[in-house]
């Protein structure tokens, strides 16, 4: 049986995002086109499917690292601020990602019954969420035409 660990992460996230969009499980909020993804960013995301991609990425991240909370995910999805411009003297520092974006996406995944809250430890993937990830991973593995992955088929 194929699991989420058997396929490349970027291919899995893209396929899960397509599945979430087709099923209508997640829906981008109205304010997403005006907000940035963190303090270290100046502009909002330019991707058409940013919301579904970020939600799929969060689902995979929690499946791999769970139980995990919003604070740890904000650190994970953060960026570097300062020092990136050649005229700045200050050394770069790490900034957190937007907790509002992460929290809203996690709430949508909980409403779709892919995640559940595990007390004060954070969120974990439910059996339905694990099944979704494994089914999509199996589809992705069939679509991949890479010789190094043939041993999993």
PyMOL commands that place a pseudoatom at each C-alpha (Angstrom):
pseudoatom trace, name=CA, resn=UNK, resi=1, chain=A, elem=C, hetatm=0, pos=[0.000, 0.000, 0.000]
pseudoatom trace, name=CA, resn=UNK, resi=2, chain=A, elem=C, hetatm=0, pos=[1.275, 3.425, -0.925]
pseudoatom trace, name=CA, resn=UNK, resi=3, chain=A, elem=C, hetatm=0, pos=[1.572, 6.063, 1.779]
pseudoatom trace, name=CA, resn=UNK, resi=4, chain=A, elem=C, hetatm=0, pos=[2.307, 9.767, 1.733]
pseudoatom trace, name=CA, resn=UNK, resi=5, chain=A, elem=C, hetatm=0, pos=[5.971, 9.018, 2.442]
pseudoatom trace, name=CA, resn=UNK, resi=6, chain=A, elem=C, hetatm=0, pos=[6.392, 7.109, -0.847]
pseudoatom trace, name=CA, resn=UNK, resi=7, chain=A, elem=C, hetatm=0, pos=[5.874, 10.045, -3.222]
pseudoatom trace, name=CA, resn=UNK, resi=8, chain=A, elem=C, hetatm=0, pos=[7.601, 13.422, -3.583]
pseudoatom trace, name=CA, resn=UNK, resi=9, chain=A, elem=C, hetatm=0, pos=[6.059, 16.091, -1.369]
pseudoatom trace, name=CA, resn=UNK, resi=10, chain=A, elem=C, hetatm=0, pos=[5.503, 18.680, -4.106]
pseudoatom trace, name=CA, resn=UNK, resi=11, chain=A, elem=C, hetatm=0, pos=[3.630, 16.217, -6.330]
pseudoatom trace, name=CA, resn=UNK, resi=12, chain=A, elem=C, hetatm=0, pos=[1.505, 15.044, -3.407]
pseudoatom trace, name=CA, resn=UNK, resi=13, chain=A, elem=C, hetatm=0, pos=[0.638, 18.586, -2.302]
pseudoatom trace, name=CA, resn=UNK, resi=14, chain=A, elem=C, hetatm=0, pos=[-0.379, 19.569, -5.825]
pseudoatom trace, name=CA, resn=UNK, resi=15, chain=A, elem=C, hetatm=0, pos=[-2.615, 16.511, -6.202]
pseudoatom trace, name=CA, resn=UNK, resi=16, chain=A, elem=C, hetatm=0, pos=[-4.211, 16.931, -2.752]
pseudoatom trace, name=CA, resn=UNK, resi=17, chain=A, elem=C, hetatm=0, pos=[-4.868, 20.599, -3.540]
pseudoatom trace, name=CA, resn=UNK, resi=18, chain=A, elem=C, hetatm=0, pos=[-6.663, 19.577, -6.732]
pseudoatom trace, name=CA, resn=UNK, resi=19, chain=A, elem=C, hetatm=0, pos=[-8.715, 17.002, -4.816]
pseudoatom trace, name=CA, resn=UNK, resi=20, chain=A, elem=C, hetatm=0, pos=[-9.663, 19.507, -2.099]
pseudoatom trace, name=CA, resn=UNK, resi=21, chain=A, elem=C, hetatm=0, pos=[-10.710, 22.047, -4.739]
pseudoatom trace, name=CA, resn=UNK, resi=22, chain=A, elem=C, hetatm=0, pos=[-12.754, 19.476, -6.678]
pseudoatom trace, name=CA, resn=UNK, resi=23, chain=A, elem=C, hetatm=0, pos=[-14.523, 18.203, -3.567]
pseudoatom trace, name=CA, resn=UNK, resi=24, chain=A, elem=C, hetatm=0, pos=[-15.238, 21.722, -2.338]
pseudoatom trace, name=CA, resn=UNK, resi=25, chain=A, elem=C, hetatm=0, pos=[-13.859, 20.938, 1.119]
pseudoatom trace, name=CA, resn=UNK, resi=26, chain=A, elem=C, hetatm=0, pos=[-11.912, 24.194, 1.379]
pseudoatom trace, name=CA, resn=UNK, resi=27, chain=A, elem=C, hetatm=0, pos=[-12.841, 27.619, 0.137]
pseudoatom trace, name=CA, resn=UNK, resi=28, chain=A, elem=C, hetatm=0, pos=[-10.624, 30.695, 0.037]
pseudoatom trace, name=CA, resn=UNK, resi=29, chain=A, elem=C, hetatm=0, pos=[-11.871, 33.486, 2.314]
pseudoatom trace, name=CA, resn=UNK, resi=30, chain=A, elem=C, hetatm=0, pos=[-12.696, 36.891, 0.842]
pseudoatom trace, name=CA, resn=UNK, resi=31, chain=A, elem=C, hetatm=0, pos=[-9.819, 38.626, 2.613]
pseudoatom trace, name=CA, resn=UNK, resi=32, chain=A, elem=C, hetatm=0, pos=[-7.070, 36.369, 1.211]
pseudoatom trace, name=CA, resn=UNK, resi=33, chain=A, elem=C, hetatm=0, pos=[-6.432, 38.578, -1.821]
pseudoatom trace, name=CA, resn=UNK, resi=34, chain=A, elem=C, hetatm=0, pos=[-5.549, 41.523, 0.441]
pseudoatom trace, name=CA, resn=UNK, resi=35, chain=A, elem=C, hetatm=0, pos=[-3.421, 39.901, 3.130]
pseudoatom trace, name=CA, resn=UNK, resi=36, chain=A, elem=C, hetatm=0, pos=[0.216, 38.887, 3.156]
pseudoatom trace, name=CA, resn=UNK, resi=37, chain=A, elem=C, hetatm=0, pos=[1.463, 35.483, 4.230]
pseudoatom trace, name=CA, resn=UNK, resi=38, chain=A, elem=C, hetatm=0, pos=[3.570, 36.936, 7.025]
pseudoatom trace, name=CA, resn=UNK, resi=39, chain=A, elem=C, hetatm=0, pos=[5.214, 39.976, 8.535]
pseudoatom trace, name=CA, resn=UNK, resi=40, chain=A, elem=C, hetatm=0, pos=[8.261, 39.559, 6.315]
pseudoatom trace, name=CA, resn=UNK, resi=41, chain=A, elem=C, hetatm=0, pos=[6.254, 39.880, 3.099]
pseudoatom trace, name=CA, resn=UNK, resi=42, chain=A, elem=C, hetatm=0, pos=[5.170, 43.036, 1.302]
pseudoatom trace, name=CA, resn=UNK, resi=43, chain=A, elem=C, hetatm=0, pos=[2.629, 41.678, -1.187]
pseudoatom trace, name=CA, resn=UNK, resi=44, chain=A, elem=C, hetatm=0, pos=[-0.145, 39.105, -1.049]
pseudoatom trace, name=CA, resn=UNK, resi=45, chain=A, elem=C, hetatm=0, pos=[0.409, 35.745, -2.778]
pseudoatom trace, name=CA, resn=UNK, resi=46, chain=A, elem=C, hetatm=0, pos=[0.180, 35.803, -6.575]
pseudoatom trace, name=CA, resn=UNK, resi=47, chain=A, elem=C, hetatm=0, pos=[-0.769, 32.157, -7.165]
pseudoatom trace, name=CA, resn=UNK, resi=48, chain=A, elem=C, hetatm=0, pos=[-4.286, 31.469, -8.397]
pseudoatom trace, name=CA, resn=UNK, resi=49, chain=A, elem=C, hetatm=0, pos=[-4.604, 28.357, -6.236]
pseudoatom trace, name=CA, resn=UNK, resi=50, chain=A, elem=C, hetatm=0, pos=[-2.683, 29.624, -3.198]
pseudoatom trace, name=CA, resn=UNK, resi=51, chain=A, elem=C, hetatm=0, pos=[-5.371, 28.745, -0.668]
pseudoatom trace, name=CA, resn=UNK, resi=52, chain=A, elem=C, hetatm=0, pos=[-5.846, 25.131, -1.710]
pseudoatom trace, name=CA, resn=UNK, resi=53, chain=A, elem=C, hetatm=0, pos=[-2.094, 24.616, -2.057]
pseudoatom trace, name=CA, resn=UNK, resi=54, chain=A, elem=C, hetatm=0, pos=[-1.403, 26.019, 1.417]
pseudoatom trace, name=CA, resn=UNK, resi=55, chain=A, elem=C, hetatm=0, pos=[-4.226, 23.950, 2.907]
pseudoatom trace, name=CA, resn=UNK, resi=56, chain=A, elem=C, hetatm=0, pos=[-2.913, 20.769, 1.281]
pseudoatom trace, name=CA, resn=UNK, resi=57, chain=A, elem=C, hetatm=0, pos=[0.583, 21.600, 2.495]
pseudoatom trace, name=CA, resn=UNK, resi=58, chain=A, elem=C, hetatm=0, pos=[-0.698, 22.072, 6.038]
pseudoatom trace, name=CA, resn=UNK, resi=59, chain=A, elem=C, hetatm=0, pos=[-2.536, 18.742, 5.895]
pseudoatom trace, name=CA, resn=UNK, resi=60, chain=A, elem=C, hetatm=0, pos=[0.632, 16.945, 4.806]
pseudoatom trace, name=CA, resn=UNK, resi=61, chain=A, elem=C, hetatm=0, pos=[2.782, 18.777, 7.360]
pseudoatom trace, name=CA, resn=UNK, resi=62, chain=A, elem=C, hetatm=0, pos=[0.454, 17.779, 10.211]
pseudoatom trace, name=CA, resn=UNK, resi=63, chain=A, elem=C, hetatm=0, pos=[0.326, 14.182, 8.972]
pseudoatom trace, name=CA, resn=UNK, resi=64, chain=A, elem=C, hetatm=0, pos=[4.111, 13.996, 9.055]
pseudoatom trace, name=CA, resn=UNK, resi=65, chain=A, elem=C, hetatm=0, pos=[4.844, 16.050, 12.193]
pseudoatom trace, name=CA, resn=UNK, resi=66, chain=A, elem=C, hetatm=0, pos=[1.572, 15.929, 14.175]
pseudoatom trace, name=CA, resn=UNK, resi=67, chain=A, elem=C, hetatm=0, pos=[0.398, 16.724, 16.745]
pseudoatom trace, name=CA, resn=UNK, resi=68, chain=A, elem=C, hetatm=0, pos=[1.424, 20.281, 15.970]
pseudoatom trace, name=CA, resn=UNK, resi=69, chain=A, elem=C, hetatm=0, pos=[-0.023, 23.665, 16.888]
pseudoatom trace, name=CA, resn=UNK, resi=70, chain=A, elem=C, hetatm=0, pos=[-0.523, 26.947, 15.081]
pseudoatom trace, name=CA, resn=UNK, resi=71, chain=A, elem=C, hetatm=0, pos=[2.591, 28.526, 16.614]
pseudoatom trace, name=CA, resn=UNK, resi=72, chain=A, elem=C, hetatm=0, pos=[4.904, 25.807, 15.344]
pseudoatom trace, name=CA, resn=UNK, resi=73, chain=A, elem=C, hetatm=0, pos=[3.305, 25.966, 11.907]
pseudoatom trace, name=CA, resn=UNK, resi=74, chain=A, elem=C, hetatm=0, pos=[3.702, 29.757, 11.827]
pseudoatom trace, name=CA, resn=UNK, resi=75, chain=A, elem=C, hetatm=0, pos=[7.410, 29.296, 12.477]
pseudoatom trace, name=CA, resn=UNK, resi=76, chain=A, elem=C, hetatm=0, pos=[7.613, 26.651, 9.768]
pseudoatom trace, name=CA, resn=UNK, resi=77, chain=A, elem=C, hetatm=0, pos=[5.862, 28.832, 7.167]
pseudoatom trace, name=CA, resn=UNK, resi=78, chain=A, elem=C, hetatm=0, pos=[7.808, 31.967, 8.105]
pseudoatom trace, name=CA, resn=UNK, resi=79, chain=A, elem=C, hetatm=0, pos=[10.410, 33.799, 6.077]
pseudoatom trace, name=CA, resn=UNK, resi=80, chain=A, elem=C, hetatm=0, pos=[13.525, 35.897, 6.395]
pseudoatom trace, name=CA, resn=UNK, resi=81, chain=A, elem=C, hetatm=0, pos=[13.146, 39.629, 6.876]
pseudoatom trace, name=CA, resn=UNK, resi=82, chain=A, elem=C, hetatm=0, pos=[15.831, 42.268, 6.507]
pseudoatom trace, name=CA, resn=UNK, resi=83, chain=A, elem=C, hetatm=0, pos=[19.249, 41.952, 5.002]
pseudoatom trace, name=CA, resn=UNK, resi=84, chain=A, elem=C, hetatm=0, pos=[17.884, 40.796, 1.655]
pseudoatom trace, name=CA, resn=UNK, resi=85, chain=A, elem=C, hetatm=0, pos=[18.365, 44.197, 0.041]
pseudoatom trace, name=CA, resn=UNK, resi=86, chain=A, elem=C, hetatm=0, pos=[21.938, 45.114, -0.790]
pseudoatom trace, name=CA, resn=UNK, resi=87, chain=A, elem=C, hetatm=0, pos=[21.499, 48.534, 0.817]
pseudoatom trace, name=CA, resn=UNK, resi=88, chain=A, elem=C, hetatm=0, pos=[20.478, 47.167, 4.197]
pseudoatom trace, name=CA, resn=UNK, resi=89, chain=A, elem=C, hetatm=0, pos=[23.145, 46.719, 6.829]
pseudoatom trace, name=CA, resn=UNK, resi=90, chain=A, elem=C, hetatm=0, pos=[21.058, 44.942, 9.426]
pseudoatom trace, name=CA, resn=UNK, resi=91, chain=A, elem=C, hetatm=0, pos=[21.479, 41.153, 9.439]
pseudoatom trace, name=CA, resn=UNK, resi=92, chain=A, elem=C, hetatm=0, pos=[18.489, 39.055, 8.404]
pseudoatom trace, name=CA, resn=UNK, resi=93, chain=A, elem=C, hetatm=0, pos=[16.111, 37.714, 11.029]
pseudoatom trace, name=CA, resn=UNK, resi=94, chain=A, elem=C, hetatm=0, pos=[13.470, 35.010, 10.977]
pseudoatom trace, name=CA, resn=UNK, resi=95, chain=A, elem=C, hetatm=0, pos=[9.800, 36.078, 11.033]
pseudoatom trace, name=CA, resn=UNK, resi=96, chain=A, elem=C, hetatm=0, pos=[6.719, 33.925, 11.532]
pseudoatom trace, name=CA, resn=UNK, resi=97, chain=A, elem=C, hetatm=0, pos=[4.066, 33.248, 8.925]
pseudoatom trace, name=CA, resn=UNK, resi=98, chain=A, elem=C, hetatm=0, pos=[0.513, 34.499, 9.230]
pseudoatom trace, name=CA, resn=UNK, resi=99, chain=A, elem=C, hetatm=0, pos=[-1.278, 32.694, 12.044]
pseudoatom trace, name=CA, resn=UNK, resi=100, chain=A, elem=C, hetatm=0, pos=[-4.649, 33.874, 10.722]
pseudoatom trace, name=CA, resn=UNK, resi=101, chain=A, elem=C, hetatm=0, pos=[-4.108, 32.086, 7.405]
pseudoatom trace, name=CA, resn=UNK, resi=102, chain=A, elem=C, hetatm=0, pos=[-2.934, 28.922, 9.138]
pseudoatom trace, name=CA, resn=UNK, resi=103, chain=A, elem=C, hetatm=0, pos=[-5.724, 28.926, 11.720]
pseudoatom trace, name=CA, resn=UNK, resi=104, chain=A, elem=C, hetatm=0, pos=[-8.457, 29.511, 9.119]
pseudoatom trace, name=CA, resn=UNK, resi=105, chain=A, elem=C, hetatm=0, pos=[-7.121, 26.731, 6.877]
pseudoatom trace, name=CA, resn=UNK, resi=106, chain=A, elem=C, hetatm=0, pos=[-6.935, 24.328, 9.826]
pseudoatom trace, name=CA, resn=UNK, resi=107, chain=A, elem=C, hetatm=0, pos=[-10.509, 25.171, 10.815]
pseudoatom trace, name=CA, resn=UNK, resi=108, chain=A, elem=C, hetatm=0, pos=[-11.676, 24.358, 7.285]
pseudoatom trace, name=CA, resn=UNK, resi=109, chain=A, elem=C, hetatm=0, pos=[-9.823, 21.047, 7.389]
pseudoatom trace, name=CA, resn=UNK, resi=110, chain=A, elem=C, hetatm=0, pos=[-11.423, 20.279, 10.755]
pseudoatom trace, name=CA, resn=UNK, resi=111, chain=A, elem=C, hetatm=0, pos=[-14.872, 21.063, 9.326]
pseudoatom trace, name=CA, resn=UNK, resi=112, chain=A, elem=C, hetatm=0, pos=[-14.133, 18.638, 6.467]
pseudoatom trace, name=CA, resn=UNK, resi=113, chain=A, elem=C, hetatm=0, pos=[-13.176, 16.010, 9.127]
pseudoatom trace, name=CA, resn=UNK, resi=114, chain=A, elem=C, hetatm=0, pos=[-9.559, 15.667, 7.981]
pseudoatom trace, name=CA, resn=UNK, resi=115, chain=A, elem=C, hetatm=0, pos=[-8.079, 17.056, 11.227]
pseudoatom trace, name=CA, resn=UNK, resi=116, chain=A, elem=C, hetatm=0, pos=[-9.019, 17.041, 14.879]
pseudoatom trace, name=CA, resn=UNK, resi=117, chain=A, elem=C, hetatm=0, pos=[-7.755, 18.880, 17.943]
pseudoatom trace, name=CA, resn=UNK, resi=118, chain=A, elem=C, hetatm=0, pos=[-5.764, 16.729, 20.334]
pseudoatom trace, name=CA, resn=UNK, resi=119, chain=A, elem=C, hetatm=0, pos=[-6.209, 18.653, 23.577]
pseudoatom trace, name=CA, resn=UNK, resi=120, chain=A, elem=C, hetatm=0, pos=[-3.405, 21.127, 24.217]
pseudoatom trace, name=CA, resn=UNK, resi=121, chain=A, elem=C, hetatm=0, pos=[-0.949, 19.193, 22.030]
pseudoatom trace, name=CA, resn=UNK, resi=122, chain=A, elem=C, hetatm=0, pos=[-2.245, 20.616, 18.741]
pseudoatom trace, name=CA, resn=UNK, resi=123, chain=A, elem=C, hetatm=0, pos=[-3.942, 19.072, 15.757]
pseudoatom trace, name=CA, resn=UNK, resi=124, chain=A, elem=C, hetatm=0, pos=[-3.614, 15.566, 14.323]
pseudoatom trace, name=CA, resn=UNK, resi=125, chain=A, elem=C, hetatm=0, pos=[-4.843, 13.932, 11.135]
pseudoatom trace, name=CA, resn=UNK, resi=126, chain=A, elem=C, hetatm=0, pos=[-8.006, 11.835, 11.404]
pseudoatom trace, name=CA, resn=UNK, resi=127, chain=A, elem=C, hetatm=0, pos=[-8.535, 8.499, 9.703]
pseudoatom trace, name=CA, resn=UNK, resi=128, chain=A, elem=C, hetatm=0, pos=[-10.374, 10.265, 6.849]
pseudoatom trace, name=CA, resn=UNK, resi=129, chain=A, elem=C, hetatm=0, pos=[-7.463, 12.661, 6.388]
pseudoatom trace, name=CA, resn=UNK, resi=130, chain=A, elem=C, hetatm=0, pos=[-4.938, 9.819, 6.350]
pseudoatom trace, name=CA, resn=UNK, resi=131, chain=A, elem=C, hetatm=0, pos=[-7.106, 7.926, 3.869]
pseudoatom trace, name=CA, resn=UNK, resi=132, chain=A, elem=C, hetatm=0, pos=[-7.281, 10.978, 1.586]
pseudoatom trace, name=CA, resn=UNK, resi=133, chain=A, elem=C, hetatm=0, pos=[-3.505, 11.416, 1.677]
pseudoatom trace, name=CA, resn=UNK, resi=134, chain=A, elem=C, hetatm=0, pos=[-2.843, 7.725, 1.000]
pseudoatom trace, name=CA, resn=UNK, resi=135, chain=A, elem=C, hetatm=0, pos=[-5.371, 7.531, -1.861]
pseudoatom trace, name=CA, resn=UNK, resi=136, chain=A, elem=C, hetatm=0, pos=[-3.911, 10.597, -3.541]
pseudoatom trace, name=CA, resn=UNK, resi=137, chain=A, elem=C, hetatm=0, pos=[-0.372, 9.275, -2.970]
pseudoatom trace, name=CA, resn=UNK, resi=138, chain=A, elem=C, hetatm=0, pos=[-1.349, 6.050, -4.735]
pseudoatom trace, name=CA, resn=UNK, resi=139, chain=A, elem=C, hetatm=0, pos=[-2.730, 8.046, -7.694]
pseudoatom trace, name=CA, resn=UNK, resi=140, chain=A, elem=C, hetatm=0, pos=[0.389, 10.206, -7.820]
pseudoatom trace, name=CA, resn=UNK, resi=141, chain=A, elem=C, hetatm=0, pos=[2.645, 7.155, -7.778]
pseudoatom trace, name=CA, resn=UNK, resi=142, chain=A, elem=C, hetatm=0, pos=[0.753, 5.661, -10.717]
pseudoatom trace, name=CA, resn=UNK, resi=143, chain=A, elem=C, hetatm=0, pos=[1.105, 8.926, -12.663]
pseudoatom trace, name=CA, resn=UNK, resi=144, chain=A, elem=C, hetatm=0, pos=[4.804, 9.281, -11.984]
pseudoatom trace, name=CA, resn=UNK, resi=145, chain=A, elem=C, hetatm=0, pos=[7.074, 7.936, -14.652]
pseudoatom trace, name=CA, resn=UNK, resi=146, chain=A, elem=C, hetatm=0, pos=[10.327, 7.930, -12.741]
pseudoatom trace, name=CA, resn=UNK, resi=147, chain=A, elem=C, hetatm=0, pos=[12.640, 4.922, -12.750]
pseudoatom trace, name=CA, resn=UNK, resi=148, chain=A, elem=C, hetatm=0, pos=[13.812, 5.494, -9.170]
pseudoatom trace, name=CA, resn=UNK, resi=149, chain=A, elem=C, hetatm=0, pos=[10.233, 5.104, -7.893]
pseudoatom trace, name=CA, resn=UNK, resi=150, chain=A, elem=C, hetatm=0, pos=[9.389, 1.881, -9.738]
pseudoatom trace, name=CA, resn=UNK, resi=151, chain=A, elem=C, hetatm=0, pos=[10.401, -0.240, -6.756]
pseudoatom trace, name=CA, resn=UNK, resi=152, chain=A, elem=C, hetatm=0, pos=[7.344, 1.079, -4.851]
pseudoatom trace, name=CA, resn=UNK, resi=153, chain=A, elem=C, hetatm=0, pos=[4.835, 0.020, -7.500]
for i in range(1, 153): cmd.bond("trace and resi %d" % i, "trace and resi %d" % (i + 1))
show_as sticks, trace
zoom trace
